[in-house]
Amino acid sequence: MTGAKYFTGSENSLAFAFPTRSGANRCVITLTPMDVYTVSFSRVHGTTVTPVKVYEDVYGDMLQDIFTRETGL
C-alpha cells in the first residue's frame, strides 16, 4: 500500500525506502533496550542525506500514526 522497498534489517532495527514527492523518503525504526522504538525519517537524494524528523520513546501502537502523520501515506 505504501510502495515501501529496499528493506534492510538488523538485530534491533528495520530500514526501508518509500516513494514521496516531498519530505522524507527513508525510515529507520529501532527497538531500544527500554522496549520502545526510535523512528527516524530522512530525505535521501543522490548522495545527500537530510534528516527530517526523529521520534523517540515510541510505543508499538503509535507506529502507524507516526508513519501516516509524517509521510501522508
Backbone atoms as SQL, in Angstrom:
CREATE TABLE atoms (id INTEGER PRIMARY KEY, chain TEXT, resi INTEGER, resn TEXT, atom TEXT, x REAL, y REAL, z REAL);
INSERT INTO atoms VALUES
  (1, 'A', 1, 'MET', 'N', 0.816, -1.200, 0.000),
  (2, 'A', 1, 'MET', 'CA', 0.000, 0.000, 0.000),
  (3, 'A', 1, 'MET', 'C', 0.857, 1.259, 0.000),
  (4, 'A', 2, 'THR', 'N', 2.031, 1.241, 0.630),
  (5, 'A', 2, 'THR', 'CA', 2.872, 2.434, 0.679),
  (6, 'A', 2, 'THR', 'C', 3.937, 2.439, -0.404),
  (7, 'A', 3, 'GLY', 'N', 4.185, 1.314, -1.035),
  (8, 'A', 3, 'GLY', 'CA', 5.237, 1.221, -2.037),
  (9, 'A', 3, 'GLY', 'C', 6.614, 1.100, -1.422),
  (10, 'A', 4, 'ALA', 'N', 6.687, 0.713, -0.154),
  (11, 'A', 4, 'ALA', 'CA', 7.975, 0.586, 0.521),
  (12, 'A', 4, 'ALA', 'C', 8.827, -0.476, -0.153),
  (13, 'A', 5, 'LYS', 'N', 10.149, -0.233, -0.174),
  (14, 'A', 5, 'LYS', 'CA', 11.077, -1.178, -0.801),
  (15, 'A', 5, 'LYS', 'C', 12.445, -1.017, -0.167),
  (16, 'A', 6, 'TYR', 'N', 13.372, -1.835, -0.595),
  (17, 'A', 6, 'TYR', 'CA', 14.753, -1.829, -0.085),
  (18, 'A', 6, 'TYR', 'C', 14.789, -2.025, 1.432),
  (19, 'A', 7, 'PHE', 'N', 14.082, -3.044, 1.905),
  (20, 'A', 7, 'PHE', 'CA', 14.054, -3.344, 3.335),
  (21, 'A', 7, 'PHE', 'C', 15.405, -3.890, 3.778),
  (22, 'A', 8, 'THR', 'N', 15.907, -3.361, 4.877),
  (23, 'A', 8, 'THR', 'CA', 17.152, -3.821, 5.469),
  (24, 'A', 8, 'THR', 'C', 16.913, -3.983, 6.958),
  (25, 'A', 9, 'GLY', 'N', 17.241, -5.150, 7.487),
  (26, 'A', 9, 'GLY', 'CA', 17.023, -5.402, 8.899),
  (27, 'A', 9, 'GLY', 'C', 18.298, -5.772, 9.612),
  (28, 'A', 10, 'SER', 'N', 18.316, -5.530, 10.890),
  (29, 'A', 10, 'SER', 'CA', 19.411, -5.973, 11.752),
  (30, 'A', 10, 'SER', 'C', 18.782, -6.541, 13.010),
  (31, 'A', 11, 'GLU', 'N', 19.584, -6.787, 13.999),
  (32, 'A', 11, 'GLU', 'CA', 19.089, -7.408, 15.229),
  (33, 'A', 11, 'GLU', 'C', 17.995, -6.576, 15.902),
  (34, 'A', 12, 'ASN', 'N', 18.101, -5.264, 15.827),
  (35, 'A', 12, 'ASN', 'CA', 17.124, -4.425, 16.532),
  (36, 'A', 12, 'ASN', 'C', 16.557, -3.283, 15.686),
  (37, 'A', 13, 'SER', 'N', 16.708, -3.337, 14.348),
  (38, 'A', 13, 'SER', 'CA', 16.176, -2.240, 13.547),
  (39, 'A', 13, 'SER', 'C', 15.694, -2.703, 12.175),
  (40, 'A', 14, 'LEU', 'N', 14.887, -1.859, 11.570),
  (41, 'A', 14, 'LEU', 'CA', 14.365, -2.077, 10.225),
  (42, 'A', 14, 'LEU', 'C', 14.456, -0.751, 9.490),
  (43, 'A', 15, 'ALA', 'N', 15.037, -0.774, 8.286),
  (44, 'A', 15, 'ALA', 'CA', 15.141, 0.427, 7.457),
  (45, 'A', 15, 'ALA', 'C', 14.494, 0.133, 6.113),
  (46, 'A', 16, 'PHE', 'N', 13.855, 1.147, 5.526),
  (47, 'A', 16, 'PHE', 'CA', 13.233, 0.974, 4.225),
  (48, 'A', 16, 'PHE', 'C', 13.056, 2.326, 3.546),
  (49, 'A', 17, 'ALA', 'N', 12.843, 2.278, 2.237),
  (50, 'A', 17, 'ALA', 'CA', 12.585, 3.469, 1.428),
  (51, 'A', 17, 'ALA', 'C', 11.138, 3.431, 0.976),
  (52, 'A', 18, 'PHE', 'N', 10.584, 4.596, 0.700),
  (53, 'A', 18, 'PHE', 'CA', 9.225, 4.678, 0.186),
  (54, 'A', 18, 'PHE', 'C', 9.140, 5.891, -0.728),
  (55, 'A', 19, 'PRO', 'N', 8.238, 5.840, -1.714),
  (56, 'A', 19, 'PRO', 'CA', 8.139, 6.947, -2.666),
  (57, 'A', 19, 'PRO', 'C', 7.424, 8.149, -2.055),
  (58, 'A', 20, 'THR', 'N', 7.901, 9.317, -2.404),
  (59, 'A', 20, 'THR', 'CA', 7.250, 10.552, -1.998),
  (60, 'A', 20, 'THR', 'C', 7.728, 11.671, -2.907),
  (61, 'A', 21, 'ARG', 'N', 6.930, 12.677, -3.065),
  (62, 'A', 21, 'ARG', 'CA', 7.307, 13.813, -3.901),
  (63, 'A', 21, 'ARG', 'C', 8.062, 14.872, -3.092),
  (64, 'A', 22, 'SER', 'N', 7.775, 14.944, -1.818),
  (65, 'A', 22, 'SER', 'CA', 8.469, 15.895, -0.954),
  (66, 'A', 22, 'SER', 'C', 8.540, 15.315, 0.449),
  (67, 'A', 23, 'GLY', 'N', 9.406, 15.842, 1.254),
  (68, 'A', 23, 'GLY', 'CA', 9.548, 15.347, 2.623),
  (69, 'A', 23, 'GLY', 'C', 10.418, 14.111, 2.688),
  (70, 'A', 24, 'ALA', 'N', 10.208, 13.308, 3.701),
  (71, 'A', 24, 'ALA', 'CA', 11.022, 12.124, 3.948),
  (72, 'A', 24, 'ALA', 'C', 10.752, 11.037, 2.919),
  (73, 'A', 25, 'ASN', 'N', 11.802, 10.260, 2.597),
  (74, 'A', 25, 'ASN', 'CA', 11.633, 9.106, 1.725),
  (75, 'A', 25, 'ASN', 'C', 12.371, 7.875, 2.259),
  (76, 'A', 26, 'ARG', 'N', 12.918, 7.977, 3.467),
  (77, 'A', 26, 'ARG', 'CA', 13.560, 6.851, 4.137),
  (78, 'A', 26, 'ARG', 'C', 13.115, 6.820, 5.586),
  (79, 'A', 27, 'CYS', 'N', 13.026, 5.609, 6.141),
  (80, 'A', 27, 'CYS', 'CA', 12.614, 5.446, 7.535),
  (81, 'A', 27, 'CYS', 'C', 13.463, 4.359, 8.177),
  (82, 'A', 28, 'VAL', 'N', 13.886, 4.601, 9.400),
  (83, 'A', 28, 'VAL', 'CA', 14.594, 3.609, 10.198),
  (84, 'A', 28, 'VAL', 'C', 13.861, 3.495, 11.526),
  (85, 'A', 29, 'ILE', 'N', 13.457, 2.279, 11.871),
  (86, 'A', 29, 'ILE', 'CA', 12.770, 2.010, 13.127),
  (87, 'A', 29, 'ILE', 'C', 13.682, 1.131, 13.964),
  (88, 'A', 30, 'THR', 'N', 14.043, 1.615, 15.149),
  (89, 'A', 30, 'THR', 'CA', 14.996, 0.916, 16.007),
  (90, 'A', 30, 'THR', 'C', 14.357, 0.607, 17.354),
  (91, 'A', 31, 'LEU', 'N', 14.462, -0.635, 17.793),
  (92, 'A', 31, 'LEU', 'CA', 13.994, -1.035, 19.115),
  (93, 'A', 31, 'LEU', 'C', 15.087, -0.724, 20.130),
  (94, 'A', 32, 'THR', 'N', 14.751, 0.011, 21.175),
  (95, 'A', 32, 'THR', 'CA', 15.725, 0.390, 22.194),
  (96, 'A', 32, 'THR', 'C', 15.705, -0.626, 23.344),
  (97, 'A', 33, 'PRO', 'N', 16.710, -0.606, 24.206),
  (98, 'A', 33, 'PRO', 'CA', 16.726, -1.513, 25.362),
  (99, 'A', 33, 'PRO', 'C', 15.556, -1.308, 26.323),
  (100, 'A', 34, 'MET', 'N', 14.913, -0.151, 26.260),
  (101, 'A', 34, 'MET', 'CA', 13.762, 0.131, 27.127),
  (102, 'A', 34, 'MET', 'C', 12.467, -0.435, 26.545),
  (103, 'A', 35, 'ASP', 'N', 12.562, -1.194, 25.453),
  (104, 'A', 35, 'ASP', 'CA', 11.421, -1.825, 24.785),
  (105, 'A', 35, 'ASP', 'C', 10.451, -0.804, 24.188),
  (106, 'A', 36, 'VAL', 'N', 11.004, 0.307, 23.727),
  (107, 'A', 36, 'VAL', 'CA', 10.262, 1.304, 22.950),
  (108, 'A', 36, 'VAL', 'C', 11.055, 1.533, 21.662),
  (109, 'A', 37, 'TYR', 'N', 10.494, 2.272, 20.736),
  (110, 'A', 37, 'TYR', 'CA', 11.125, 2.463, 19.436),
  (111, 'A', 37, 'TYR', 'C', 11.607, 3.891, 19.244),
  (112, 'A', 38, 'THR', 'N', 12.633, 4.026, 18.414),
  (113, 'A', 38, 'THR', 'CA', 13.058, 5.312, 17.884),
  (114, 'A', 38, 'THR', 'C', 12.784, 5.257, 16.390),
  (115, 'A', 39, 'VAL', 'N', 12.044, 6.233, 15.872),
  (116, 'A', 39, 'VAL', 'CA', 11.672, 6.261, 14.463),
  (117, 'A', 39, 'VAL', 'C', 12.322, 7.489, 13.836),
  (118, 'A', 40, 'SER', 'N', 13.178, 7.258, 12.838),
  (119, 'A', 40, 'SER', 'CA', 13.901, 8.349, 12.171),
  (120, 'A', 40, 'SER', 'C', 13.463, 8.438, 10.718),
  (121, 'A', 41, 'PHE', 'N', 13.131, 9.645, 10.290),
  (122, 'A', 41, 'PHE', 'CA', 12.784, 9.897, 8.899),
  (123, 'A', 41, 'PHE', 'C', 13.859, 10.787, 8.293),
  (124, 'A', 42, 'SER', 'N', 14.221, 10.501, 7.050),
  (125, 'A', 42, 'SER', 'CA', 15.198, 11.326, 6.358),
  (126, 'A', 42, 'SER', 'C', 14.855, 11.413, 4.884),
  (127, 'A', 43, 'ARG', 'N', 15.449, 12.376, 4.235),
  (128, 'A', 43, 'ARG', 'CA', 15.286, 12.581, 2.796),
  (129, 'A', 43, 'ARG', 'C', 16.623, 12.247, 2.149),
  (130, 'A', 44, 'VAL', 'N', 16.633, 11.284, 1.235),
  (131, 'A', 44, 'VAL', 'CA', 17.839, 10.894, 0.523),
  (132, 'A', 44, 'VAL', 'C', 17.664, 11.262, -0.944),
  (133, 'A', 45, 'HIS', 'N', 18.613, 12.033, -1.458),
  (134, 'A', 45, 'HIS', 'CA', 18.609, 12.427, -2.862),
  (135, 'A', 45, 'HIS', 'C', 20.044, 12.317, -3.360),
  (136, 'A', 46, 'GLY', 'N', 20.311, 11.307, -4.191),
  (137, 'A', 46, 'GLY', 'CA', 21.682, 11.053, -4.625),
  (138, 'A', 46, 'GLY', 'C', 22.513, 10.601, -3.441),
  (139, 'A', 47, 'THR', 'N', 23.577, 11.339, -3.153),
  (140, 'A', 47, 'THR', 'CA', 24.422, 11.001, -2.004),
  (141, 'A', 47, 'THR', 'C', 24.159, 11.912, -0.810),
  (142, 'A', 48, 'THR', 'N', 23.154, 12.764, -0.925),
  (143, 'A', 48, 'THR', 'CA', 22.831, 13.697, 0.148),
  (144, 'A', 48, 'THR', 'C', 21.725, 13.127, 1.038),
  (145, 'A', 49, 'VAL', 'N', 22.008, 13.052, 2.336),
  (146, 'A', 49, 'VAL', 'CA', 21.028, 12.580, 3.313),
  (147, 'A', 49, 'VAL', 'C', 20.697, 13.746, 4.245),
  (148, 'A', 50, 'THR', 'N', 19.418, 14.104, 4.287),
  (149, 'A', 50, 'THR', 'CA', 18.957, 15.203, 5.125),
  (150, 'A', 50, 'THR', 'C', 17.982, 14.676, 6.165),
  (151, 'A', 51, 'PRO', 'N', 18.345, 14.762, 7.448),
  (152, 'A', 51, 'PRO', 'CA', 17.403, 14.331, 8.495),
  (153, 'A', 51, 'PRO', 'C', 16.146, 15.200, 8.461),
  (154, 'A', 52, 'VAL', 'N', 14.991, 14.557, 8.623),
  (155, 'A', 52, 'VAL', 'CA', 13.726, 15.281, 8.608),
  (156, 'A', 52, 'VAL', 'C', 13.119, 15.343, 10.007),
  (157, 'A', 53, 'LYS', 'N', 12.978, 14.189, 10.647),
  (158, 'A', 53, 'LYS', 'CA', 12.333, 14.148, 11.967),
  (159, 'A', 53, 'LYS', 'C', 12.735, 12.867, 12.688),
  (160, 'A', 54, 'VAL', 'N', 12.898, 12.949, 13.999),
  (161, 'A', 54, 'VAL', 'CA', 13.190, 11.786, 14.833),
  (162, 'A', 54, 'VAL', 'C', 12.185, 11.755, 15.973),
  (163, 'A', 55, 'TYR', 'N', 11.551, 10.609, 16.158),
  (164, 'A', 55, 'TYR', 'CA', 10.630, 10.389, 17.269),
  (165, 'A', 55, 'TYR', 'C', 11.281, 9.381, 18.205),
  (166, 'A', 56, 'GLU', 'N', 11.344, 9.700, 19.482),
  (167, 'A', 56, 'GLU', 'CA', 11.921, 8.796, 20.471),
  (168, 'A', 56, 'GLU', 'C', 10.839, 8.339, 21.444),
  (169, 'A', 57, 'ASP', 'N', 11.105, 7.212, 22.099),
  (170, 'A', 57, 'ASP', 'CA', 10.183, 6.648, 23.099),
  (171, 'A', 57, 'ASP', 'C', 8.795, 6.404, 22.513),
  (172, 'A', 58, 'VAL', 'N', 8.763, 5.731, 21.370),
  (173, 'A', 58, 'VAL', 'CA', 7.519, 5.425, 20.668),
  (174, 'A', 58, 'VAL', 'C', 7.083, 4.009, 21.035),
  (175, 'A', 59, 'TYR', 'N', 5.843, 3.862, 21.464),
  (176, 'A', 59, 'TYR', 'CA', 5.290, 2.542, 21.749),
  (177, 'A', 59, 'TYR', 'C', 4.780, 1.916, 20.457),
  (178, 'A', 60, 'GLY', 'N', 4.690, 0.602, 20.435),
  (179, 'A', 60, 'GLY', 'CA', 4.294, -0.138, 19.244),
  (180, 'A', 60, 'GLY', 'C', 2.971, 0.300, 18.651),
  (181, 'A', 61, 'ASP', 'N', 2.013, 0.641, 19.504),
  (182, 'A', 61, 'ASP', 'CA', 0.704, 1.043, 18.993),
  (183, 'A', 61, 'ASP', 'C', 0.703, 2.454, 18.407),
  (184, 'A', 62, 'MET', 'N', 1.808, 3.170, 18.515),
  (185, 'A', 62, 'MET', 'CA', 1.919, 4.517, 17.976),
  (186, 'A', 62, 'MET', 'C', 2.603, 4.553, 16.605),
  (187, 'A', 63, 'LEU', 'N', 3.199, 3.439, 16.173),
  (188, 'A', 63, 'LEU', 'CA', 3.995, 3.420, 14.948),
  (189, 'A', 63, 'LEU', 'C', 3.197, 3.819, 13.708),
  (190, 'A', 64, 'GLN', 'N', 2.026, 3.265, 13.535),
  (191, 'A', 64, 'GLN', 'CA', 1.238, 3.558, 12.340),
  (192, 'A', 64, 'GLN', 'C', 0.850, 5.032, 12.274),
  (193, 'A', 65, 'ASP', 'N', 0.418, 5.593, 13.380),
  (194, 'A', 65, 'ASP', 'CA', 0.026, 7.004, 13.392),
  (195, 'A', 65, 'ASP', 'C', 1.200, 7.925, 13.053),
  (196, 'A', 66, 'ILE', 'N', 2.370, 7.627, 13.584),
  (197, 'A', 66, 'ILE', 'CA', 3.544, 8.446, 13.308),
  (198, 'A', 66, 'ILE', 'C', 3.931, 8.348, 11.843),
  (199, 'A', 67, 'PHE', 'N', 3.935, 7.143, 11.287),
  (200, 'A', 67, 'PHE', 'CA', 4.287, 6.969, 9.883),
  (201, 'A', 67, 'PHE', 'C', 3.292, 7.720, 8.986),
  (202, 'A', 68, 'THR', 'N', 2.010, 7.589, 9.270),
  (203, 'A', 68, 'THR', 'CA', 0.990, 8.273, 8.464),
  (204, 'A', 68, 'THR', 'C', 1.110, 9.790, 8.584),
  (205, 'A', 69, 'ARG', 'N', 1.316, 10.285, 9.783),
  (206, 'A', 69, 'ARG', 'CA', 1.452, 11.724, 10.000),
  (207, 'A', 69, 'ARG', 'C', 2.652, 12.294, 9.251),
  (208, 'A', 70, 'GLU', 'N', 3.755, 11.579, 9.295),
  (209, 'A', 70, 'GLU', 'CA', 4.995, 12.092, 8.694),
  (210, 'A', 70, 'GLU', 'C', 5.016, 11.969, 7.174),
  (211, 'A', 71, 'THR', 'N', 4.421, 10.922, 6.628),
  (212, 'A', 71, 'THR', 'CA', 4.513, 10.664, 5.185),
  (213, 'A', 71, 'THR', 'C', 3.245, 10.965, 4.410),
  (214, 'A', 72, 'GLY', 'N', 2.116, 10.948, 5.066),
  (215, 'A', 72, 'GLY', 'CA', 0.860, 11.119, 4.366),
  (216, 'A', 72, 'GLY', 'C', 0.403, 9.869, 3.640),
  (217, 'A', 73, 'LEU', 'N', 1.126, 8.778, 3.804),
  (218, 'A', 73, 'LEU', 'CA', 0.773, 7.504, 3.147),
  (219, 'A', 73, 'LEU', 'C', -0.091, 6.651, 4.051);
